[in-house]
Amino acid sequence: MEPGLIWILGGLLLLIAELGLPGIFLLWIGLAAIGTGIVVLLALPPFPAVVAIFLGLLAAAIALALRQKGRRPASRVNAPDAGLVGRHGMLLPMEGPELRVRIGDSDWPARLPADVKVPEAPLRVRVEGVAGTVLVVRPIA
């Protein structure tokens, strides 16, 4: 069997193994192995050169992965303020020591900014921020 085909087969096996394992580390090794197999098929270099080609392709793949990771914005999934800041809701009448605001079908503990007095009647508010699990809301004029 051709050495280049063995490299390509090994790379494909690593890519298949990546599907079953968490993480993304086997992807880069598999791609480097496939690239090495293509180079070996095109020009049959000596073994030390094959190892150097594999390590070079692997280093390039890892550098590319790290560069792409740096460009990605931080994930907002499951962040307390994800999807809440900027939404409108209804400030509910006080029935206890704390304010509550209804957004959609959920009630949230709320507080007003320091420069705003607590209103007597329910009114529409906009969420300005989140402090822990408490929404910071401002009445809509």
VOLORO-590573 format. One record per atom (N, C-alpha, C, O): atom name; residue number from 1; x, y, z; residue in one letter. Coordinates in Angstrom, 3 decimals. Layout:
residues N
<CA,NUM,<X,Y,Z>,a> ...
***
This chain:
residues 141
<N,1,<0.839,-1.174,0.000>,m> <CA,1,<0.000,0.000,0.000>,m> <C,1,<0.888,1.242,0.000>,m> <O,1,<1.941,1.255,0.637>,m> <N,2,<0.472,2.261,-0.699>,e> <CA,2,<1.231,3.506,-0.804>,e> <C,2,<1.306,4.218,0.550>,e> <O,2,<0.302,4.287,1.257>,e> <N,3,<2.467,4.746,0.922>,p> <CA,3,<2.568,5.474,2.200>,p> <C,3,<1.642,6.690,2.262>,p> <O,3,<1.096,7.001,3.321>,p> <N,4,<1.464,7.376,1.130>,g> <CA,4,<0.569,8.538,1.120>,g> <C,4,<-0.865,8.151,1.428>,g> <O,4,<-1.574,8.877,2.125>,g> <N,5,<-1.297,6.999,0.905>,l> <CA,5,<-2.652,6.525,1.187>,l> <C,5,<-2.821,6.141,2.654>,l> <O,5,<-3.896,6.311,3.230>,l> <N,6,<-1.757,5.626,3.248>,i> <CA,6,<-1.810,5.286,4.676>,i> <C,6,<-1.984,6.565,5.506>,i> <O,6,<-2.765,6.589,6.458>,i> <N,7,<-1.250,7.630,5.140>,w> <CA,7,<-1.406,8.907,5.833>,w> <C,7,<-2.833,9.437,5.689>,w> <O,7,<-3.442,9.884,6.662>,w> <N,8,<-3.356,9.381,4.464>,i> <CA,8,<-4.711,9.881,4.222>,i> <C,8,<-5.732,9.053,4.985>,i> <O,8,<-6.655,9.611,5.579>,i> <N,9,<-5.584,7.726,4.982>,l> <CA,9,<-6.502,6.858,5.721>,l> <C,9,<-6.428,7.139,7.225>,l> <O,9,<-7.452,7.200,7.906>,l> <N,10,<-5.214,7.308,7.728>,g> <CA,10,<-5.060,7.644,9.156>,g> <C,10,<-5.723,8.971,9.493>,g> <O,10,<-6.370,9.100,10.532>,g> <N,11,<-5.560,9.967,8.605>,g> <CA,11,<-6.204,11.260,8.824>,g> <C,11,<-7.716,11.151,8.815>,g> <O,11,<-8.390,11.776,9.634>,g> <N,12,<-8.263,10.352,7.882>,l> <CA,12,<-9.711,10.156,7.831>,l> <C,12,<-10.224,9.447,9.083>,l> <O,12,<-11.295,9.773,9.595>,l> <N,13,<-9.459,8.483,9.567>,l> <CA,13,<-9.848,7.806,10.812>,l> <C,13,<-9.856,8.773,11.998>,l> <O,13,<-10.719,8.689,12.871>,l> <N,14,<-8.876,9.698,12.019>,l> <CA,14,<-8.856,10.698,13.093>,l> <C,14,<-10.058,11.641,12.984>,l> <O,14,<-10.632,12.037,13.999>,l> <N,15,<-10.434,11.997,11.762>,l> <CA,15,<-11.606,12.854,11.590>,l> <C,15,<-12.880,12.134,12.025>,l> <O,15,<-13.772,12.752,12.607>,l> <N,16,<-12.971,10.849,11.750>,i> <CA,16,<-14.130,10.063,12.187>,i> <C,16,<-14.139,9.955,13.714>,i> <O,16,<-15.195,10.055,14.338>,i> <N,17,<-12.960,9.751,14.313>,a> <CA,17,<-12.880,9.664,15.774>,a> <C,17,<-13.274,10.990,16.419>,a> <O,17,<-13.810,11.014,17.527>,a> <N,18,<-13.005,12.096,15.715>,e> <CA,18,<-13.385,13.414,16.240>,e> <C,18,<-14.895,13.526,16.429>,e> <O,18,<-15.356,14.242,17.317>,e> <N,19,<-15.661,12.829,15.607>,l> <CA,19,<-17.114,12.875,15.733>,l> <C,19,<-17.594,12.279,17.057>,l> <O,19,<-18.615,12.704,17.598>,l> <N,20,<-16.861,11.301,17.574>,g> <CA,20,<-17.288,10.621,18.789>,g> <C,20,<-16.663,11.153,20.064>,g> <O,20,<-17.108,10.810,21.159>,g> <N,21,<-15.639,11.986,19.940>,l> <CA,21,<-14.945,12.494,21.121>,l> <C,21,<-15.218,13.984,21.293>,l> <O,21,<-15.297,14.720,20.310>,l> <N,22,<-15.362,14.428,22.532>,p> <CA,22,<-15.566,15.860,22.734>,p> <C,22,<-14.285,16.631,22.452>,p> <O,22,<-13.183,16.095,22.567>,p> <N,23,<-14.442,17.856,22.093>,g> <CA,23,<-13.288,18.696,21.796>,g> <C,23,<-13.067,18.783,20.306>,g> <O,23,<-13.888,18.322,19.514>,g> <N,24,<-11.956,19.375,19.931>,i> <CA,24,<-11.698,19.586,18.516>,i> <C,24,<-10.233,19.307,18.198>,i> <O,24,<-9.744,19.717,17.145>,i> <N,25,<-9.520,18.613,19.095>,f> <CA,25,<-8.096,18.423,18.910>,f> <C,25,<-7.760,17.419,17.814>,f> <O,25,<-6.751,17.599,17.132>,f> <N,26,<-8.547,16.380,17.613>,l> <CA,26,<-8.241,15.385,16.577>,l> <C,26,<-8.451,15.929,15.169>,l> <O,26,<-7.880,15.411,14.210>,l> <N,27,<-9.256,16.956,15.044>,l> <CA,27,<-9.505,17.559,13.736>,l> <C,27,<-8.209,18.058,13.115>,l> <O,27,<-7.936,17.788,11.946>,l> <N,28,<-7.411,18.784,13.887>,w> <CA,28,<-6.182,19.387,13.360>,w> <C,28,<-5.141,18.325,13.046>,w> <O,28,<-4.412,18.447,12.061>,w> <N,29,<-5.061,17.285,13.869>,i> <CA,29,<-4.118,16.204,13.606>,i> <C,29,<-4.538,15.452,12.347>,i> <O,29,<-3.698,15.105,11.516>,i> <N,30,<-5.834,15.202,12.211>,g> <CA,30,<-6.344,14.509,11.029>,g> <C,30,<-6.116,15.296,9.757>,g> <O,30,<-5.722,14.729,8.738>,g> <N,31,<-6.361,16.604,9.802>,l> <CA,31,<-6.125,17.436,8.618>,l> <C,31,<-4.640,17.480,8.256>,l> <O,31,<-4.289,17.454,7.076>,l> <N,32,<-3.772,17.544,9.258>,a> <CA,32,<-2.333,17.531,8.991>,a> <C,32,<-1.912,16.193,8.388>,a> <O,32,<-1.064,16.159,7.497>,a> <N,33,<-2.490,15.100,8.859>,a> <CA,33,<-2.162,13.775,8.306>,a> <C,33,<-2.642,13.664,6.860>,a> <O,33,<-1.933,13.110,6.020>,a> <N,34,<-3.813,14.171,6.562>,i> <CA,34,<-4.313,14.130,5.180>,i> <C,34,<-3.425,14.979,4.279>,i> <O,34,<-3.087,14.563,3.171>,i> <N,35,<-3.048,16.161,4.745>,g> <CA,35,<-2.135,17.008,3.968>,g> <C,35,<-0.797,16.341,3.728>,g> <O,35,<-0.242,16.430,2.633>,g> <N,36,<-0.274,15.672,4.750>,t> <CA,36,<0.979,14.940,4.606>,t> <C,36,<0.827,13.824,3.591>,t> <O,36,<1.727,13.602,2.782>,t> <N,37,<-0.295,13.119,3.616>,g> <CA,37,<-0.537,12.047,2.650>,g> <C,37,<-0.577,12.565,1.223>,g> <O,37,<-0.072,11.908,0.313>,g> <N,38,<-1.168,13.729,1.015>,i> <CA,38,<-1.217,14.305,-0.333>,i> <C,38,<0.185,14.666,-0.802>,i> <O,38,<0.538,14.411,-1.954>,i> <N,39,<0.987,15.260,0.081>,v> <CA,39,<2.365,15.607,-0.286>,v> <C,39,<3.160,14.343,-0.590>,v> <O,39,<3.926,14.320,-1.553>,v> <N,40,<2.996,13.298,0.205>,v> <CA,40,<3.728,12.046,-0.007>,v> <C,40,<3.303,11.385,-1.323>,v> <O,40,<4.131,10.778,-2.002>,v> <N,41,<2.026,11.496,-1.687>,l> <CA,41,<1.571,10.947,-2.964>,l> <C,41,<2.157,11.708,-4.154>,l> <O,41,<2.492,11.114,-5.179>,l> <N,42,<2.277,13.028,-4.005>,l> <CA,42,<2.786,13.833,-5.108>,l> <C,42,<4.297,13.711,-5.283>,l> <O,42,<4.786,13.612,-6.408>,l> <N,43,<5.030,13.718,-4.185>,a> <CA,43,<6.500,13.600,-4.239>,a> <C,43,<6.932,12.746,-3.066>,a> <O,43,<6.706,13.119,-1.914>,a> <N,44,<7.532,11.641,-3.328>,l> <CA,44,<7.920,10.695,-2.273>,l> <C,44,<9.183,11.189,-1.558>,l> <O,44,<10.291,10.834,-1.957>,l> <N,45,<9.029,12.005,-0.502>,p> <CA,45,<10.198,12.501,0.232>,p> <C,45,<10.723,11.432,1.195>,p> <O,45,<10.018,10.471,1.504>,p> <N,46,<11.973,11.602,1.670>,p> <CA,46,<12.494,10.655,2.670>,p> <C,46,<11.730,10.801,3.993>,p> <O,46,<11.055,11.803,4.227>,p> <N,47,<11.852,9.782,4.849>,f> <CA,47,<11.071,9.740,6.084>,f> <C,47,<11.267,10.970,6.973>,f> <O,47,<10.276,11.504,7.470>,f> <N,48,<12.507,11.448,7.198>,p> <CA,48,<12.636,12.656,8.040>,p> <C,48,<11.879,13.856,7.457>,p> <O,48,<11.328,14.665,8.203>,p> <N,49,<11.854,13.969,6.138>,a> <CA,49,<11.113,15.066,5.514>,a> <C,49,<9.609,14.885,5.718>,a> <O,49,<8.892,15.868,5.903>,a> <N,50,<9.120,13.639,5.686>,v> <CA,50,<7.701,13.370,5.905>,v> <C,50,<7.305,13.799,7.316>,v> <O,50,<6.258,14.415,7.512>,v> <N,51,<8.144,13.474,8.291>,v> <CA,51,<7.872,13.863,9.677>,v> <C,51,<7.871,15.389,9.796>,v> <O,51,<7.012,15.959,10.470>,v> <N,52,<8.828,16.048,9.143>,a> <CA,52,<8.896,17.512,9.190>,a> <C,52,<7.667,18.131,8.520>,a> <O,52,<7.139,19.133,9.002>,a> <N,53,<7.211,17.541,7.413>,i> <CA,53,<6.012,18.038,6.731>,i> <C,53,<4.800,17.904,7.649>,i> <O,53,<4.005,18.836,7.773>,i> <N,54,<4.659,16.746,8.291>,f> <CA,54,<3.522,16.530,9.194>,f> <C,54,<3.548,17.532,10.336>,f> <O,54,<2.526,18.144,10.646>,f> <N,55,<4.715,17.707,10.972>,l> <CA,55,<4.805,18.634,12.101>,l> <C,55,<4.571,20.077,11.657>,l> <O,55,<3.964,20.859,12.388>,l> <N,56,<5.046,20.431,10.470>,g> <CA,56,<4.804,21.773,9.954>,g> <C,56,<3.332,22.030,9.682>,g> <O,56,<2.801,23.086,10.027>,g> <N,57,<2.672,21.051,9.055>,l> <CA,57,<1.236,21.202,8.797>,l> <C,57,<0.437,21.229,10.091>,l> <O,57,<-0.535,21.976,10.209>,l> <N,58,<0.842,20.421,11.057>,l> <CA,58,<0.160,20.418,12.348>,l> <C,58,<0.323,21.761,13.052>,l> <O,58,<-0.640,22.290,13.607>,l> <N,59,<1.534,22.316,13.034>,a> <CA,59,<1.763,23.632,13.656>,a> <C,59,<0.940,24.708,12.955>,a> <O,59,<0.377,25.586,13.609>,a> <N,60,<0.868,24.641,11.620>,a> <CA,60,<0.065,25.625,10.876>,a> <C,60,<-1.416,25.486,11.218>,a> <O,60,<-2.113,26.491,11.362>,a> <N,61,<-1.904,24.251,11.348>,a> <CA,61,<-3.314,24.037,11.677>,a> <C,61,<-3.634,24.544,13.083>,a> <O,61,<-4.689,25.137,13.305>,a> <N,62,<-2.733,24.314,14.022>,i> <CA,62,<-2.948,24.787,15.393>,i> <C,62,<-2.900,26.312,15.439>,i> <O,62,<-3.697,26.941,16.135>,i> <N,63,<-1.963,26.905,14.696>,a> <CA,63,<-1.887,28.372,14.654>,a> <C,63,<-3.164,28.954,14.063>,a> <O,63,<-3.677,29.958,14.558>,a> <N,64,<-3.677,28.335,13.017>,l> <CA,64,<-4.933,28.796,12.418>,l> <C,64,<-6.088,28.685,13.408>,l> <O,64,<-6.920,29.587,13.502>,l> <N,65,<-6.136,27.574,14.148>,a> <CA,65,<-7.201,27.375,15.133>,a> <C,65,<-7.122,28.430,16.238>,a> <O,65,<-8.149,28.971,16.648>,a> <N,66,<-5.935,28.722,16.716>,l> <CA,66,<-5.783,29.729,17.775>,l> <C,66,<-6.135,31.118,17.264>,l> <O,66,<-6.703,31.925,17.999>,l> <N,67,<-5.805,31.397,16.021>,r> <CA,67,<-6.147,32.692,15.429>,r> <C,67,<-7.662,32.841,15.288>,r> <O,67,<-8.216,33.908,15.555>,r> <N,68,<-8.326,31.762,14.866>,q> <CA,68,<-9.776,31.801,14.737>,q> <C,68,<-10.457,31.918,16.092>,q> <O,68,<-11.488,32.579,16.219>,q> <N,69,<-9.887,31.285,17.093>,k> <CA,69,<-10.464,31.351,18.440>,k> <C,69,<-10.410,32.766,18.978>,k> <O,69,<-11.336,33.196,19.666>,k> <N,70,<-9.348,33.501,18.683>,g> <CA,70,<-9.212,34.872,19.151>,g> <C,70,<-10.200,35.818,18.491>,g> <O,70,<-10.548,36.841,19.080>,g> <N,71,<-10.663,35.508,17.284>,r> <CA,71,<-11.593,36.371,16.558>,r> <C,71,<-13.036,36.199,17.008>,r> <O,71,<-13.853,37.100,16.817>,r> <N,72,<-13.356,35.067,17.596>,r> <CA,72,<-14.736,34.770,17.965>,r> <C,72,<-15.199,35.649,19.114>,r> <O,72,<-14.469,35.798,20.094>,r> <N,73,<-16.390,36.237,19.026>,p> <CA,73,<-16.882,37.020,20.163>,p> <C,73,<-17.229,36.097,21.328>,p> <O,73,<-17.513,34.914,21.145>,p> <N,74,<-17.199,36.662,22.513>,a> <CA,74,<-17.530,35.879,23.701>,a> <C,74,<-18.976,35.390,23.611>,a> <O,74,<-19.861,36.097,23.130>,a> <N,75,<-19.184,34.197,24.074>,s> <CA,75,<-20.517,33.608,24.012>,s> <C,75,<-21.465,34.311,24.976>,s> <O,75,<-21.097,34.594,26.117>,s> <N,76,<-22.666,34.588,24.528>,r> <CA,76,<-23.666,35.234,25.360>,r> <C,76,<-24.726,34.238,25.819>,r> <O,76,<-25.709,34.630,26.448>,r> <N,77,<-24.541,32.968,25.515>,v> <CA,77,<-25.522,31.974,25.918>,v> <C,77,<-25.466,31.820,27.432>,v> <O,77,<-24.384,31.732,28.012>,v> <N,78,<-26.605,31.788,28.054>,n> <CA,78,<-26.769,31.626,29.497>,n> <C,78,<-26.181,32.767,30.322>,n> <O,78,<-25.986,32.623,31.529>,n> <N,79,<-25.898,33.893,29.684>,a> <CA,79,<-25.495,35.066,30.449>,a> <C,79,<-26.767,35.705,30.996>,a> <O,79,<-27.789,35.719,30.311>,a> <N,80,<-26.722,36.238,32.224>,p> <CA,80,<-27.952,36.750,32.829>,p> <C,80,<-28.632,37.834,32.005>,p> <O,80,<-29.861,37.893,31.959>,p> <N,81,<-27.852,38.690,31.354>,d> <CA,81,<-28.472,39.786,30.625>,d> <C,81,<-28.706,39.466,29.153>,d> <O,81,<-29.179,40.327,28.410>,d> <N,82,<-28.390,38.259,28.716>,a> <CA,82,<-28.591,37.902,27.310>,a> <C,82,<-30.071,37.946,26.972>,a> <O,82,<-30.865,37.190,27.531>,a> <N,83,<-30.429,38.810,26.081>,g> <CA,83,<-31.806,38.882,25.637>,g> <C,83,<-32.716,39.718,26.511>,g> <O,83,<-33.880,39.902,26.157>,g> <N,84,<-32.247,40.233,27.632>,l> <CA,84,<-33.114,41.016,28.519>,l> <C,84,<-32.880,42.510,28.390>,l> <O,84,<-33.834,43.287,28.412>,l> <N,85,<-31.633,42.926,28.257>,v> <CA,85,<-31.338,44.352,28.168>,v> <C,85,<-31.969,44.907,26.898>,v> <O,85,<-31.790,44.364,25.808>,v> <N,86,<-32.712,46.004,27.062>,g> <CA,86,<-33.384,46.624,25.929>,g> <C,86,<-34.835,46.195,25.768>,g> <O,86,<-35.587,46.834,25.032>,g> <N,87,<-35.239,45.126,26.441>,r> <CA,87,<-36.639,44.673,26.329>,r> <C,87,<-37.551,45.538,27.188>,r> <O,87,<-37.121,46.158,28.161>,r> <N,88,<-38.810,45.561,26.804>,h> <CA,88,<-39.825,46.323,27.537>,h> <C,88,<-40.668,45.373,28.380>,h> <O,88,<-40.870,44.209,28.035>,h> <N,89,<-41.148,45.907,29.489>,g> <CA,89,<-42.000,45.123,30.360>,g> <C,89,<-42.918,46.030,31.157>,g> <O,89,<-42.978,47.238,30.928>,g> <N,90,<-43.620,45.437,32.081>,m> <CA,90,<-44.579,46.170,32.913>,m> <C,90,<-44.132,46.046,34.365>,m> <O,90,<-43.998,44.946,34.900>,m> <N,91,<-43.902,47.209,34.995>,l> <CA,91,<-43.575,47.232,36.414>,l> <C,91,<-44.849,46.925,37.188>,l> <O,91,<-45.842,47.641,37.062>,l> <N,92,<-44.825,45.864,37.986>,l> <CA,92,<-46.018,45.415,38.706>,l> <C,92,<-46.197,46.208,39.998>,l> <O,92,<-45.230,46.749,40.536>,l> <N,93,<-47.446,46.278,40.502>,p> <CA,93,<-47.663,46.964,41.789>,p> <C,93,<-46.891,46.246,42.891>,p> <O,93,<-46.742,45.024,42.873>,p> <N,94,<-46.405,47.032,43.849>,m> <CA,94,<-45.626,46.441,44.947>,m> <C,94,<-46.538,45.623,45.844>,m> <O,94,<-47.543,46.124,46.347>,m> <N,95,<-46.183,44.368,46.040>,e> <CA,95,<-46.935,43.492,46.940>,e> <C,95,<-46.050,42.998,48.071>,e> <O,95,<-46.453,42.128,48.844>,e> <N,96,<-44.882,43.532,48.169>,g> <CA,96,<-43.936,43.123,49.188>,g> <C,96,<-42.806,44.138,49.252>,g> <O,96,<-42.970,45.284,48.833>,g> <N,97,<-41.681,43.729,49.765>,p> <CA,97,<-40.584,44.678,49.935>,p> <C,97,<-39.837,45.014,48.628>,p> <O,97,<-39.076,45.982,48.588>,p> <N,98,<-40.045,44.236,47.581>,e> <CA,98,<-39.266,44.487,46.364>,e> <C,98,<-40.158,44.730,45.158>,e> <O,98,<-41.310,44.300,45.110>,e> <N,99,<-39.594,45.428,44.193>,l> <CA,99,<-40.287,45.650,42.934>,l> <C,99,<-40.168,44.413,42.061>,l> <O,99,<-39.199,43.659,42.154>,l> <N,100,<-41.176,44.217,41.205>,r> <CA,100,<-41.126,43.118,40.241>,r> <C,100,<-41.552,43.661,38.897>,r> <O,100,<-42.384,44.564,38.815>,r> <N,101,<-40.980,43.110,37.847>,v> <CA,101,<-41.321,43.522,36.495>,v> <C,101,<-41.708,42.272,35.709>,v> <O,101,<-41.092,41.216,35.855>,v> <N,102,<-42.735,42.407,34.876>,r> <CA,102,<-43.174,41.292,34.036>,r> <C,102,<-42.664,41.538,32.621>,r> <O,102,<-42.957,42.563,32.005>,r> <N,103,<-41.895,40.575,32.124>,i> <CA,103,<-41.403,40.605,30.745>,i> <C,103,<-41.851,39.311,30.100>,i> <O,103,<-41.452,38.222,30.511>,i> <N,104,<-42.682,39.445,29.090>,g> <CA,104,<-43.248,38.251,28.467>,g> <C,104,<-44.140,37.555,29.466>,g> <O,104,<-45.094,38.148,29.970>,g> <N,105,<-43.838,36.288,29.762>,d> <CA,105,<-44.641,35.540,30.730>,d> <C,105,<-43.883,35.294,32.031>,d> <O,105,<-44.274,34.436,32.823>,d> <N,106,<-42.802,36.039,32.257>,s> <CA,106,<-41.982,35.842,33.456>,s> <C,106,<-41.957,37.102,34.303>,s> <O,106,<-41.967,38.221,33.789>,s> <N,107,<-41.924,36.893,35.617>,d> <CA,107,<-41.770,37.992,36.565>,d> <C,107,<-40.339,37.976,37.080>,d> <O,107,<-39.805,36.919,37.416>,d> <N,108,<-39.710,39.166,37.141>,w> <CA,108,<-38.328,39.292,37.597>,w> <C,108,<-38.263,40.295,38.736>,w> <O,108,<-39.010,41.274,38.740>,w> <N,109,<-37.371,40.066,39.713>,p> <CA,109,<-37.127,41.128,40.691>,p> <C,109,<-36.482,42.304,39.957>,p> <O,109,<-35.689,42.117,39.035>,p> <N,110,<-36.836,43.522,40.383>,a> <CA,110,<-36.346,44.699,39.672>,a> <C,110,<-35.993,45.797,40.649>,a> <O,110,<-36.418,45.799,41.804>,a> <N,111,<-35.206,46.724,40.154>,r> <CA,111,<-34.932,47.951,40.901>,r> <C,111,<-34.843,49.093,39.903>,r> <O,111,<-34.509,48.902,38.734>,r> <N,112,<-35.144,50.257,40.386>,l> <CA,112,<-35.072,51.459,39.564>,l> <C,112,<-33.731,52.139,39.791>,l> <O,112,<-33.124,51.952,40.845>,l> <N,113,<-33.255,52.923,38.831>,p> <CA,113,<-32.033,53.702,39.070>,p> <C,113,<-32.240,54.665,40.237>,p> <O,113,<-33.379,54.978,40.584>,p> <N,114,<-31.173,55.128,40.833>,a> <CA,114,<-31.253,55.976,42.024>,a> <C,114,<-31.997,57.281,41.768>,a> <O,114,<-32.577,57.839,42.699>,a> <N,115,<-32.000,57.777,40.550>,d> <CA,115,<-32.640,59.066,40.264>,d> <C,115,<-34.133,58.956,39.952>,d> <O,115,<-34.757,59.958,39.602>,d> <N,116,<-34.714,57.766,40.069>,v> <CA,116,<-36.123,57.553,39.724>,v> <C,116,<-36.886,57.135,40.979>,v> <O,116,<-36.458,56.244,41.712>,v> <N,117,<-38.038,57.803,41.216>,k> <CA,117,<-38.887,57.449,42.361>,k> <C,117,<-39.734,56.228,42.018>,k> <O,117,<-40.034,55.976,40.851>,k> <N,118,<-40.116,55.469,43.050>,v> <CA,118,<-40.994,54.314,42.857>,v> <C,118,<-42.386,54.826,42.522>,v> <O,118,<-42.941,55.614,43.288>,v> <N,119,<-42.969,54.406,41.403>,p> <CA,119,<-44.287,54.914,41.007>,p> <C,119,<-45.405,54.271,41.818>,p> <O,119,<-45.231,53.214,42.424>,p> <N,120,<-46.555,54.937,41.813>,e> <CA,120,<-47.734,54.446,42.534>,e> <C,120,<-48.463,53.363,41.727>,e> <O,120,<-48.943,52.384,42.298>,e> <N,121,<-48.545,53.534,40.420>,a> <CA,121,<-49.323,52.629,39.564>,a> <C,121,<-48.379,51.849,38.638>,a> <O,121,<-47.236,52.252,38.420>,a> <N,122,<-48.870,50.739,38.102>,p> <CA,122,<-48.050,49.996,37.148>,p> <C,122,<-47.723,50.856,35.921>,p> <O,122,<-48.554,51.646,35.473>,p> <N,123,<-46.522,50.700,35.389>,l> <CA,123,<-46.155,51.440,34.191>,l> <C,123,<-45.157,50.634,33.360>,l> <O,123,<-44.522,49.698,33.845>,l> <N,124,<-45.042,51.033,32.081>,r> <CA,124,<-44.131,50.342,31.167>,r> <C,124,<-42.701,50.779,31.459>,r> <O,124,<-42.426,51.953,31.707>,r> <N,125,<-41.797,49.800,31.421>,v> <CA,125,<-40.384,50.073,31.688>,v> <C,125,<-39.528,49.398,30.622>,v> <O,125,<-39.972,48.501,29.905>,v> <N,126,<-38.292,49.861,30.547>,r> <CA,126,<-37.301,49.253,29.660>,r> <C,126,<-36.137,48.782,30.510>,r> <O,126,<-35.695,49.500,31.407>,r> <N,127,<-35.631,47.573,30.239>,v> <CA,127,<-34.519,47.015,31.007>,v> <C,127,<-33.226,47.684,30.555>,v> <O,127,<-32.882,47.665,29.374>,v> <N,128,<-32.517,48.277,31.514>,e> <CA,128,<-31.243,48.938,31.221>,e> <C,128,<-30.040,48.070,31.557>,e> <O,128,<-28.960,48.262,30.999>,e> <N,129,<-30.217,47.130,32.449>,g> <CA,129,<-29.094,46.286,32.845>,g> <C,129,<-29.546,45.192,33.787>,g> <O,129,<-30.723,45.086,34.132>,g> <N,130,<-28.585,44.381,34.196>,v> <CA,130,<-28.853,43.276,35.104>,v> <C,130,<-27.800,43.308,36.199>,v> <O,130,<-26.604,43.382,35.916>,v> <N,131,<-28.244,43.253,37.449>,a> <CA,131,<-27.348,43.184,38.600>,a> <C,131,<-27.639,41.879,39.321>,a> <O,131,<-28.553,41.812,40.143>,a> <N,132,<-26.873,40.849,39.019>,g> <CA,132,<-27.159,39.518,39.554>,g> <C,132,<-28.395,38.980,38.886>,g> <O,132,<-28.408,38.739,37.679>,g> <N,133,<-29.458,38.787,39.687>,t> <CA,133,<-30.737,38.348,39.112>,t> <C,133,<-31.783,39.461,39.137>,t> <O,133,<-32.952,39.229,38.831>,t> <N,134,<-31.358,40.659,39.501>,v> <CA,134,<-32.268,41.800,39.591>,v> <C,134,<-32.116,42.649,38.329>,v> <O,134,<-31.004,43.018,37.950>,v> <N,135,<-33.235,42.953,37.689>,l> <CA,135,<-33.216,43.794,36.489>,l> <C,135,<-33.222,45.262,36.890>,l> <O,135,<-33.984,45.671,37.767>,l> <N,136,<-32.380,46.041,36.255>,v> <CA,136,<-32.380,47.482,36.450>,v> <C,136,<-33.257,48.062,35.336>,v> <O,136,<-32.931,47.946,34.155>,v> <N,137,<-34.377,48.688,35.730>,v> <CA,137,<-35.368,49.161,34.754>,v> <C,137,<-35.580,50.662,34.886>,v> <O,137,<-35.390,51.240,35.956>,v> <N,138,<-35.974,51.279,33.783>,r> <CA,138,<-36.291,52.711,33.758>,r> <C,138,<-37.645,52.871,33.099>,r> <O,138,<-37.917,52.259,32.066>,r> <N,139,<-38.518,53.716,33.711>,p> <CA,139,<-39.835,53.958,33.107>,p> <C,139,<-39.693,54.557,31.702>,p> <O,139,<-38.777,55.333,31.429>,p> <N,140,<-40.619,54.177,30.826>,i> <CA,140,<-40.651,54.715,29.474>,i> <C,140,<-41.522,55.954,29.498>,i> <O,140,<-42.672,55.902,29.936>,i> <N,141,<-40.977,57.078,29.026>,a> <CA,141,<-41.736,58.344,29.064>,a> <C,141,<-42.796,58.387,28.001>,a> <O,141,<-43.522,59.376,27.893>,a> 
***
